[in-house]
């Protein structure tokens, strides 16, 4: 895991997705987060692209980012 800017909740809940689908987290400059967000979008209407706990963590991250943007 090289992208140390990823929050610990994402790392813990999305470890499988990061390892298998997002270049093992070795992408930098937010590209791992972008990858996870793409997986979450791809998951809409399906249940097999991203695990529920990872989807929840990505959704929480997006919600917090939106909230902080408007503070």
ZIVEN-V461155 format. One record per residue. N is the residue number from 1. RES is the residue in one letter. PHI is phi in radians with two decimals (none if undefined). NEAR is the number of other ideal C-beta (glycine too) atoms within 10 Angstrom. Layout:
BEGIN
N/RES/PHI/NEAR
N/RES/PHI/NEAR
END
This chain:
BEGIN
1/X/none/12
2/X/-1.90/11
3/X/-1.47/20
4/X/-1.27/8
5/X/-1.38/9
6/X/-1.26/19
7/X/-1.26/13
8/X/-1.04/8
9/X/-1.08/15
10/X/-1.10/21
11/X/-1.04/16
12/X/-1.22/11
13/X/-1.51/22
14/X/-2.05/29
15/X/-1.00/15
16/X/-1.16/12
17/X/-1.11/24
18/X/-1.09/25
19/X/-1.18/12
20/X/-1.54/9
21/X/-2.09/16
22/X/-2.20/21
23/X/0.92/14
24/X/1.00/12
25/X/1.35/22
26/X/-1.50/12
27/X/-1.33/16
28/X/-2.04/11
29/X/1.03/9
30/X/1.41/12
31/X/-1.21/14
32/X/-1.18/25
33/X/-1.10/22
34/X/-1.00/12
35/X/-1.06/19
36/X/-1.13/25
37/X/-1.15/15
38/X/-1.09/15
39/X/-1.10/20
40/X/-1.10/21
41/X/-1.15/11
42/X/-1.10/12
43/X/-1.29/17
44/X/-0.98/8
45/X/1.45/6
46/X/-2.27/8
47/X/-2.32/9
48/X/-2.06/6
49/X/-1.52/17
50/X/-2.48/23
51/X/-1.22/17
52/X/-0.97/10
53/X/-1.17/15
54/X/-1.26/22
55/X/-1.00/20
56/X/-1.11/15
57/X/-1.11/23
58/X/-1.16/24
59/X/-1.09/12
60/X/-1.07/14
61/X/-1.09/20
62/X/-1.11/13
63/X/-1.08/10
64/X/-1.13/12
65/X/-1.12/10
66/X/-1.16/9
67/X/-1.05/9
68/X/-1.15/8
69/X/-1.15/7
70/X/-1.72/5
71/X/-1.45/4
END
